Amino acid sequence: MANSLKPIFFVLLTLLLVWAAASLTFPFGWDQGIFAWAGDVIVRGGLPYRDAWDIKGPLTYYTYALAQIAFGKNTSAIRLLDLIILAAAALTIFKVATSFAGRLYGRWAAVIFVLWYASLGFWHTAQPDGWASMFVLFAIGPLIVAERDIRAYYYFPVGLIVGLAVLIKPFYMLFALVAVLDAILRYRKNITSSALASAVLAVGVILPIAATAGWFLYNGAFDVFAETWIVYPSEIYSSIAGLRPFSRATGLVQYVEGGMIISVAWPVIVLGMHTFRRESTRKFVVLLSWLLIAIFCVVLQDRFFQYHWTIVIPSLVLLGTKGFRELFSAAEQAGENQAPASKQTIQAVAYALFVLVVALSTVRPTLDSARWAAHVTGLVDTRAYYSAFADAQDARLAAGYIRERTHPSDKISIWGWDASIAFECDRDTVSRFGYSMPLLMGEGTPQREALRKEFLSALHSDPPAYIVISPQSEVILGKHYSLQDFPQFSAFITQGYAEETRFGSLILFRRQTL
């Protein structure tokens, strides 16, 4: 790779710095709003699941709580923590890629990794799946770098980090198999060392999970923890997706065809995999198993949201880096041993693929950065700036409206997915249901009826000052739902509330007796 690309490299670094600043102003999407609301409940002494209902792993909410404790209760806190984790991941990518491709390629690998992540946009960054992706990188990356035999205890921190990923989604435990394969190939015929390394790894994985279970047990909330995180997703949430092998295969093909960067990078990724197979069996097996498990985790969920795909990015970047290194090296060798035309052809292919990957990875970060720059310089006002982020502007306006017209002790209720309203207006929700999915999903099941009964009891015991009716996620629910699908709740609103105002698709009902 020629040094002529150096100016472009520094331009991209500048772009990333601007994007990082811009990302601190990003509003919440539905998911981030739910996580931030649950994190706020934790900061105020509550527990996820028991006091804030959601089905993600507990580390999600405690990470949001940590961001609030460290950087304040605002939408920028989690973005700042996200940037810190991303910077650590970029440094890890640099070190791993440098170990097998040199510093020049290591620097480019780090930049493309961050650009690829930034390309996900505001809705799909600061997501727990992205952090799990980086945790797996922190665990497996050093194994690729370590060339010599390592002691069995080295696998303990690897297990700890995988255990943290498990606290985001249980099936991320599968990544422990990558470390097991590394130990087997590293120690080869030394069965005792392989077994010891695997045992140490298992202890590392189990420890954070056991500590978390112990925490909920200590607080008398283990049953609701297990019911909400394990039982509900397996019995209710996953049943909406069902067993649809054609859908899963289609989702995978669509990502390869239309996944922007991957759609043009796959030739160098395949070349990188082939090169690793030729040079190092252990690294080839580690990277291939890492990638295959990541893809399996995405397909297993059968929803194919963009943030689900973040789990595959680190392994793809490393394989692509190796592929580009091989491709550019082939061009240099062709110039020495073959006709100049051969060198020019290979170089043209290498540069064309490289430019496409870089160009595609900069589209979204450039747009986000330009929009932010226009806002900072006064070309775009605050309302117009946030109106570009889906319906985030409506949620922000609704939160401000409620905050100005309520007392801090007043409570609200959200019928929809906009839990960010409760977080931003700094008002408690009337129940542990900060959004409506558990009250809609699982039609005809005892679980839904029990949750609805609990919700209605909370409403009647302590009627909220405002009820916000916001859109439902038909993608997740699998069908259209309206307020009439919960007749008891609809009747409660009709009898005691009146529509006061609207913000876009959001309807605010105020209690009539106030």
C-alpha positions as CSV (number, residue, x, y, z in Angstrom):
1,M,0.0,0.0,0.0
2,A,1.6,3.3,-1.1
3,N,2.3,6.2,1.2
4,S,0.3,8.3,-1.3
5,L,-2.7,7.4,0.8
6,K,-1.3,9.1,3.8
7,P,-3.2,12.4,3.2
8,I,-6.5,10.5,2.9
9,F,-5.7,8.8,6.2
10,F,-5.3,12.1,8.0
11,V,-8.5,13.4,6.4
12,L,-10.3,10.4,7.7
13,L,-8.9,10.9,11.2
14,T,-10.2,14.4,11.1
15,L,-13.6,13.1,10.0
16,L,-13.7,10.7,12.9
17,L,-12.8,13.4,15.4
18,V,-15.7,15.5,14.1
19,W,-18.0,12.6,14.0
20,A,-17.1,11.7,17.6
21,A,-18.0,15.3,18.7
22,A,-21.2,15.1,16.7
23,S,-22.1,11.7,18.2
24,L,-22.3,13.4,21.6
25,T,-25.3,15.3,20.4
26,F,-27.2,12.2,19.1
27,P,-30.6,11.6,20.6
28,F,-31.9,8.3,21.8
29,G,-33.6,5.8,19.5
30,W,-36.2,3.6,21.1
31,D,-33.7,1.1,22.5
32,Q,-31.3,3.6,24.0
33,G,-34.3,5.3,25.6
34,I,-35.4,2.1,27.3
35,F,-31.9,1.3,28.5
36,A,-31.3,4.8,29.8
37,W,-34.6,4.7,31.7
38,A,-33.7,1.4,33.2
39,G,-30.2,2.8,34.1
40,D,-31.8,5.7,35.8
41,V,-33.9,3.4,37.9
42,I,-30.7,1.6,39.0
43,V,-29.0,4.9,39.9
44,R,-32.0,5.8,42.1
45,G,-31.7,2.5,43.9
46,G,-33.8,0.1,41.9
47,L,-33.1,-3.1,40.1
48,P,-33.6,-3.9,36.4
49,Y,-36.4,-6.4,35.7
50,R,-38.0,-5.9,39.1
51,D,-38.3,-2.1,38.9
52,A,-37.7,-1.6,35.1
53,W,-39.0,-4.3,32.8
54,D,-36.9,-5.2,29.7
55,I,-35.4,-8.4,28.3
56,K,-31.8,-7.4,27.5
57,G,-28.9,-8.7,29.7
58,P,-28.3,-6.9,33.0
59,L,-24.9,-5.5,31.9
60,T,-26.8,-3.3,29.4
61,Y,-28.6,-1.4,32.1
62,Y,-25.6,-1.2,34.5
63,T,-23.5,0.2,31.7
64,Y,-26.1,2.9,31.1
65,A,-26.2,3.5,34.9
66,L,-22.4,3.8,35.0
67,A,-22.5,6.4,32.2
68,Q,-25.0,8.4,34.2
69,I,-23.0,8.2,37.4
70,A,-19.8,9.1,35.6
71,F,-21.0,11.8,33.2
72,G,-24.4,12.9,34.4
73,K,-28.0,12.3,33.6
74,N,-28.1,13.3,29.9
75,T,-28.2,11.8,26.5
76,S,-24.5,12.5,25.9
77,A,-23.3,10.3,28.8
78,I,-23.8,7.0,27.1
79,R,-22.4,8.3,23.9
80,L,-19.3,9.4,25.6
81,L,-18.9,6.0,27.3
82,D,-19.6,4.4,23.9
83,L,-16.7,6.4,22.4
84,I,-14.4,5.3,25.2
85,I,-15.2,1.6,24.5
86,L,-14.9,2.2,20.8
87,A,-11.4,3.8,21.2
88,A,-10.2,0.8,23.2
89,A,-11.6,-1.5,20.5
90,A,-9.8,0.5,17.8
91,L,-6.5,0.3,19.7
92,T,-7.0,-3.5,20.0
93,I,-7.8,-3.8,16.2
94,F,-4.6,-1.8,15.5
95,K,-2.4,-4.1,17.7
96,V,-3.9,-7.3,16.3
97,A,-3.7,-6.2,12.7
98,T,-0.2,-4.8,13.2
99,S,0.9,-8.2,14.5
100,F,0.3,-9.9,11.1
101,A,0.2,-7.1,8.6
102,G,2.4,-4.3,9.9
103,R,1.8,-0.9,11.4
104,L,0.6,0.7,8.1
105,Y,-2.2,-1.8,7.7
106,G,-2.9,-1.8,11.4
107,R,-3.6,2.0,11.3
108,W,-5.9,1.6,8.4
109,A,-7.7,-1.4,10.0
110,A,-8.4,0.8,13.1
111,V,-9.7,3.7,11.1
112,I,-12.0,1.5,8.9
113,F,-13.3,-0.3,12.0
114,V,-14.3,3.0,13.6
115,L,-15.8,4.2,10.3
116,W,-17.8,1.0,9.9
117,Y,-19.1,1.4,13.4
118,A,-20.0,5.0,12.8
119,S,-21.8,4.0,9.7
120,L,-24.5,2.4,11.9
121,G,-25.9,5.8,12.8
122,F,-27.4,7.1,16.0
123,W,-30.0,4.4,16.3
124,H,-27.6,1.4,16.1
125,T,-24.6,2.8,18.1
126,A,-24.5,2.9,21.9
127,Q,-26.2,-0.6,21.7
128,P,-25.2,-3.5,23.9
129,D,-24.6,-5.8,20.9
130,G,-21.9,-3.3,19.8
131,W,-20.2,-3.6,23.2
132,A,-20.5,-7.4,23.1
133,S,-18.7,-7.3,19.7
134,M,-15.9,-5.3,21.3
135,F,-15.8,-7.5,24.4
136,V,-15.3,-10.5,22.1
137,L,-12.5,-8.6,20.4
138,F,-10.8,-7.8,23.7
139,A,-11.0,-11.5,24.5
140,I,-9.9,-13.1,21.3
141,G,-7.7,-10.5,19.8
142,P,-4.8,-11.0,22.2
143,L,-4.9,-14.8,21.4
144,I,-4.2,-14.0,17.8
145,V,-1.3,-11.8,18.7
146,A,0.3,-14.3,21.1
147,E,2.6,-16.4,19.0
148,R,4.4,-18.4,21.7
149,D,2.9,-20.9,24.1
150,I,1.1,-19.2,26.9
151,R,0.3,-20.4,30.4
152,A,-3.2,-21.8,31.1
153,Y,-4.1,-18.9,33.5
154,Y,-3.9,-16.6,30.5
155,Y,-7.4,-17.9,29.5
156,F,-8.9,-16.7,32.7
157,P,-9.3,-13.0,31.7
158,V,-10.4,-14.3,28.3
159,G,-13.2,-16.1,30.0
160,L,-14.1,-13.1,32.2
161,I,-14.6,-10.9,29.1
162,V,-16.7,-13.5,27.3
163,G,-18.7,-13.8,30.6
164,L,-19.4,-10.1,30.3
165,A,-20.7,-10.6,26.8
166,V,-22.9,-13.3,28.1
167,L,-24.5,-10.8,30.4
168,I,-25.7,-9.0,27.3
169,K,-27.0,-12.0,25.5
170,P,-26.7,-15.6,26.7
171,F,-25.8,-17.2,23.4
172,Y,-22.6,-15.1,23.2
173,M,-21.2,-17.8,25.5
174,L,-20.5,-19.6,22.2
175,F,-17.5,-17.4,21.7
176,A,-15.8,-19.3,24.5
177,L,-15.4,-22.1,21.9
178,V,-13.0,-20.0,19.9
179,A,-10.7,-19.8,22.9
180,V,-11.0,-23.5,23.4
181,L,-10.0,-24.2,19.8
182,D,-7.1,-21.8,20.3
183,A,-5.9,-23.8,23.4
184,I,-6.3,-27.1,21.6
185,L,-4.2,-25.9,18.6
186,R,-1.7,-24.0,20.7
187,Y,-0.9,-27.0,23.0
188,R,-1.6,-29.6,20.2
189,K,-0.9,-33.0,21.7
190,N,-0.6,-31.8,25.3
191,I,-4.1,-32.8,26.4
192,T,-3.4,-31.8,30.0
193,S,-2.6,-28.2,29.1
194,S,-5.5,-28.0,26.8
195,A,-7.9,-29.3,29.5
196,L,-6.5,-27.0,32.1
197,A,-6.8,-23.9,29.8
198,S,-10.4,-24.9,29.0
199,A,-11.2,-25.3,32.7
200,V,-9.6,-21.9,33.6
201,L,-11.6,-20.4,30.7
202,A,-14.8,-21.9,32.0
203,V,-14.2,-20.5,35.5
204,G,-13.6,-17.1,34.0
205,V,-16.9,-17.2,32.0
206,I,-19.0,-18.5,34.9
207,L,-17.6,-16.0,37.5
208,P,-19.4,-12.8,36.3
209,I,-22.6,-14.8,35.6
210,A,-22.5,-16.3,39.1
211,A,-21.8,-12.9,40.6
212,T,-24.8,-11.3,38.8
213,A,-27.1,-14.2,39.8
214,G,-25.9,-13.7,43.4
215,W,-26.6,-10.0,43.3
216,F,-30.2,-10.5,42.3
217,L,-30.5,-13.4,44.8
218,Y,-29.2,-11.1,47.5
219,N,-31.8,-8.5,46.6
220,G,-34.6,-11.0,46.6
221,A,-35.2,-10.5,42.8
222,F,-33.6,-13.7,41.3
223,D,-37.0,-15.1,40.2
224,V,-38.0,-12.0,38.3
225,F,-34.5,-11.7,36.9
226,A,-34.6,-15.3,35.5
227,E,-38.3,-14.9,34.4
228,T,-37.7,-11.7,32.4
229,W,-34.2,-12.3,31.0
230,I,-34.3,-16.1,30.3
231,V,-37.9,-17.4,30.3
232,Y,-39.8,-14.5,28.6
233,P,-37.4,-14.2,25.6
234,S,-37.4,-17.9,25.0
235,E,-41.1,-18.5,25.4
236,I,-42.6,-15.2,24.2
237,Y,-40.2,-12.9,22.3
238,S,-38.5,-15.6,20.2
239,S,-41.8,-17.2,19.3
240,I,-42.7,-14.2,17.2
241,A,-39.8,-14.9,14.9
242,G,-40.4,-18.7,15.0
243,L,-38.6,-21.3,13.0
244,R,-38.3,-19.7,9.6
245,P,-35.2,-21.2,7.8
246,F,-36.0,-19.4,4.6
247,S,-36.3,-16.1,6.3
248,R,-33.0,-16.6,8.1
249,A,-31.2,-17.5,4.9
250,T,-32.7,-14.6,3.1
251,G,-31.6,-12.2,5.8
252,L,-28.0,-13.4,5.6
253,V,-28.0,-13.1,1.8
254,Q,-29.5,-9.6,1.9
255,Y,-26.7,-8.5,4.3
256,V,-24.0,-9.7,1.9
257,E,-25.7,-8.1,-1.0
258,G,-26.7,-4.8,0.5
259,G,-24.6,-4.4,3.6
260,M,-22.7,-1.5,2.1
261,I,-19.1,-2.2,3.1
262,I,-19.4,-6.0,3.1
263,S,-20.9,-6.0,-0.3
264,V,-17.6,-4.9,-1.8
265,A,-15.2,-6.1,0.8
266,W,-16.0,-9.8,0.7
267,P,-13.3,-10.6,-2.0
268,V,-10.5,-9.4,0.2
269,I,-12.1,-11.0,3.3
270,V,-12.1,-14.4,1.5
271,L,-8.5,-13.7,0.3
272,G,-7.5,-12.9,3.9
273,M,-9.0,-16.1,5.1
274,H,-7.2,-18.1,2.4
275,T,-3.9,-16.4,3.4
276,F,-4.3,-17.2,7.1
277,R,-5.1,-20.9,6.2
278,R,-1.8,-21.0,4.3
279,E,0.3,-19.3,6.9
280,S,-1.1,-20.3,10.3
281,T,-3.6,-23.1,11.0
282,R,-4.3,-21.8,14.5
283,K,-5.0,-18.2,13.4
284,F,-7.1,-19.4,10.5
285,V,-9.3,-21.6,12.8
286,V,-9.6,-18.9,15.4
287,L,-10.7,-16.2,13.0
288,L,-13.0,-18.5,11.0
289,S,-14.7,-19.9,14.1
290,W,-15.0,-16.4,15.4
291,L,-16.7,-15.2,12.2
292,L,-19.0,-18.3,11.9
293,I,-20.1,-18.1,15.5
294,A,-20.8,-14.4,15.0
295,I,-22.9,-15.0,11.9
296,F,-24.7,-17.9,13.7
297,C,-25.6,-15.5,16.6
298,V,-27.2,-13.0,14.1
299,V,-29.1,-15.7,12.2
300,L,-30.3,-17.3,15.4
301,Q,-32.1,-14.1,16.3
302,D,-33.8,-13.9,12.9
303,R,-34.4,-10.2,13.1
304,F,-31.4,-8.8,11.3
305,F,-31.4,-5.4,12.8
306,Q,-28.3,-3.4,11.9
307,Y,-26.9,-3.5,15.4
308,H,-27.2,-7.3,15.5
309,W,-24.5,-7.3,12.7
310,T,-22.0,-5.4,14.8
311,I,-20.9,-8.7,16.3
312,V,-19.3,-9.7,12.9
313,I,-17.4,-6.4,12.2
314,P,-14.1,-7.1,14.2
315,S,-13.4,-10.4,12.6
316,L,-14.3,-9.1,9.1
317,V,-12.0,-6.1,9.5
318,L,-9.1,-8.3,10.6
319,L,-9.7,-10.8,7.7
320,G,-10.1,-7.9,5.2
321,T,-6.8,-6.3,6.5
322,K,-5.0,-9.5,5.8
323,G,-6.6,-9.7,2.4
324,F,-5.6,-6.2,1.4
325,R,-2.0,-6.9,2.7
326,E,-1.8,-10.0,0.5
327,L,-3.3,-8.2,-2.5
328,F,-1.0,-5.2,-2.4
329,S,2.0,-7.6,-1.8
330,A,0.9,-9.6,-4.9
331,A,1.0,-6.4,-6.9
332,E,4.6,-5.6,-5.7
333,Q,5.7,-9.2,-6.5
334,A,4.1,-9.0,-9.9
335,G,6.2,-5.9,-10.7
336,E,9.4,-7.8,-9.8
337,N,8.7,-11.2,-11.5
338,Q,6.1,-10.5,-14.3
339,A,5.2,-8.0,-16.9
340,P,4.4,-4.4,-15.8
341,A,0.9,-4.9,-17.1
342,S,0.3,-7.6,-14.4
343,K,1.4,-5.2,-11.7
344,Q,-0.8,-2.5,-12.9
345,T,-3.8,-4.8,-13.2
346,I,-3.4,-6.1,-9.6
347,Q,-2.8,-2.6,-8.3
348,A,-5.9,-1.3,-10.0
349,V,-8.0,-4.0,-8.4
350,A,-6.5,-3.5,-5.0
351,Y,-6.9,0.3,-5.1
352,A,-10.4,0.1,-6.5
353,L,-11.6,-2.3,-3.7
354,F,-9.8,-0.2,-1.1
355,V,-11.3,3.1,-2.3
356,L,-14.8,1.5,-2.4
357,V,-14.5,0.2,1.1
358,V,-13.2,3.5,2.5
359,A,-15.8,5.6,0.5
360,L,-18.7,3.5,1.6
361,S,-17.6,3.6,5.2
362,T,-17.5,7.4,5.2
363,V,-20.9,8.1,3.8
364,R,-23.0,8.1,7.0
365,P,-20.2,9.6,9.3
366,T,-19.8,12.4,6.8
367,L,-23.5,13.2,6.7
368,D,-23.7,13.1,10.4
369,S,-20.7,15.3,10.8
370,A,-21.9,17.8,8.2
371,R,-25.3,18.1,9.8
372,W,-23.7,18.7,13.2
373,A,-21.3,21.3,11.8
374,A,-24.2,23.1,10.2
375,H,-26.0,23.1,13.6
376,V,-22.9,24.3,15.5
377,T,-22.3,27.2,13.0
378,G,-26.0,28.3,13.2
379,L,-26.9,27.2,9.7
380,V,-29.4,24.8,11.1
381,D,-31.4,25.4,14.3
382,T,-31.9,22.9,17.1
383,R,-35.4,21.9,16.1
384,A,-34.4,21.2,12.5
385,Y,-31.2,19.4,13.6
386,Y,-33.1,16.9,15.7
387,S,-35.9,16.5,13.3
388,A,-33.5,14.6,11.1
389,F,-33.2,11.8,13.7
390,A,-36.4,9.8,13.0
391,D,-39.0,10.8,15.6
392,A,-36.5,11.8,18.2
393,Q,-37.4,15.5,18.0
394,D,-41.0,14.7,18.9
395,A,-39.9,12.7,22.0
396,R,-37.6,15.6,23.1
397,L,-40.4,18.1,22.8
398,A,-42.9,15.9,24.6
399,A,-40.4,15.4,27.4
400,G,-39.8,19.1,27.8
401,Y,-43.6,19.8,27.7
402,I,-44.3,17.3,30.5
403,R,-41.4,18.5,32.6
404,E,-42.6,22.1,32.6
405,R,-46.2,21.1,33.5
406,T,-45.6,18.5,36.3
407,H,-44.1,18.3,39.7
408,P,-41.0,16.1,40.2
409,S,-43.2,13.7,42.3
410,D,-45.7,13.2,39.5
411,K,-45.6,10.0,37.4
412,I,-46.2,9.3,33.8
413,S,-47.0,6.2,31.6
414,I,-45.8,5.4,28.1
415,W,-47.9,3.4,25.7
416,G,-45.4,2.7,22.9
417,W,-41.6,2.5,22.7
418,D,-40.6,6.0,23.7
419,A,-39.2,5.4,27.2
420,S,-36.8,8.2,26.5
421,I,-39.6,10.6,27.4
422,A,-39.6,9.4,31.0
423,F,-35.8,9.7,31.1
424,E,-35.6,13.1,29.6
425,C,-38.5,14.7,31.5
426,D,-37.0,13.2,34.7
427,R,-40.3,11.7,35.9
428,D,-40.9,8.2,37.3
429,T,-43.1,5.8,35.4
430,V,-46.2,4.6,37.2
431,S,-45.1,1.0,36.9
432,R,-42.1,-1.1,35.9
433,F,-43.3,-1.0,32.3
434,G,-41.6,1.9,30.6
435,Y,-42.8,0.8,27.2
436,S,-45.7,-1.4,26.0
437,M,-44.1,-4.5,24.5
438,P,-44.8,-6.8,27.5
439,L,-48.4,-5.7,27.5
440,L,-48.9,-6.6,23.8
441,M,-46.6,-9.5,22.9
442,G,-47.7,-13.0,23.8
443,E,-51.3,-12.8,23.0
444,G,-53.4,-15.4,24.9
445,T,-50.5,-16.4,27.2
446,P,-50.7,-16.4,31.0
447,Q,-47.6,-14.2,31.0
448,R,-49.2,-11.4,29.2
449,E,-52.4,-11.5,31.3
450,A,-50.3,-11.4,34.5
451,L,-48.3,-8.4,33.3
452,R,-51.4,-6.6,32.2
453,K,-53.0,-7.2,35.6
454,E,-49.9,-5.8,37.3
455,F,-49.9,-2.8,35.1
456,L,-53.6,-2.0,35.6
457,S,-53.2,-2.4,39.3
458,A,-50.4,0.2,39.3
459,L,-52.5,2.6,37.2
460,H,-55.5,2.5,39.6
461,S,-53.3,2.7,42.7
462,D,-51.4,5.8,41.6
463,P,-52.8,7.4,38.4
464,P,-50.1,9.1,36.3
465,A,-50.3,12.8,35.5
466,Y,-49.7,12.1,31.8
467,I,-50.2,9.1,29.6
468,V,-48.2,9.3,26.4
469,I,-49.5,7.3,23.4
470,S,-46.7,6.7,20.9
471,P,-46.1,4.3,18.0
472,Q,-45.7,0.6,18.4
473,S,-42.9,-1.4,16.8
474,E,-44.7,-3.6,14.3
475,V,-41.4,-5.2,13.2
476,I,-40.9,-6.6,16.7
477,L,-44.6,-7.3,17.6
478,G,-45.2,-9.0,14.3
479,K,-48.6,-7.3,13.7
480,H,-50.4,-4.0,14.1
481,Y,-51.6,-3.1,17.6
482,S,-53.7,-0.1,18.7
483,L,-54.9,1.1,22.1
484,Q,-58.1,-0.8,21.5
485,D,-56.2,-4.1,21.7
486,F,-56.0,-3.4,25.5
487,P,-59.6,-2.4,26.2
488,Q,-59.1,-2.1,30.0
489,F,-56.3,0.5,29.5
490,S,-58.4,2.3,26.8
491,A,-61.3,2.5,29.2
492,F,-59.0,3.8,32.0
493,I,-57.9,6.7,29.7
494,T,-61.4,7.4,28.5
495,Q,-62.8,7.7,32.1
496,G,-60.1,9.9,33.6
497,Y,-58.0,11.6,30.9
498,A,-58.4,14.1,28.1
499,E,-56.1,14.7,25.1
500,E,-54.1,17.8,25.7
501,T,-51.6,18.1,22.9
502,R,-49.7,16.2,20.2
503,F,-46.1,16.2,19.0
504,G,-46.0,14.5,15.6
505,S,-47.3,10.9,16.2
506,L,-47.2,11.3,20.0
507,I,-50.5,12.0,21.8
508,L,-50.4,13.4,25.4
509,F,-53.3,12.7,27.7
510,R,-53.6,14.6,31.0
511,R,-55.4,13.4,34.0
512,Q,-58.6,15.4,34.3
513,T,-58.7,15.8,38.0
514,L,-55.4,17.8,38.1
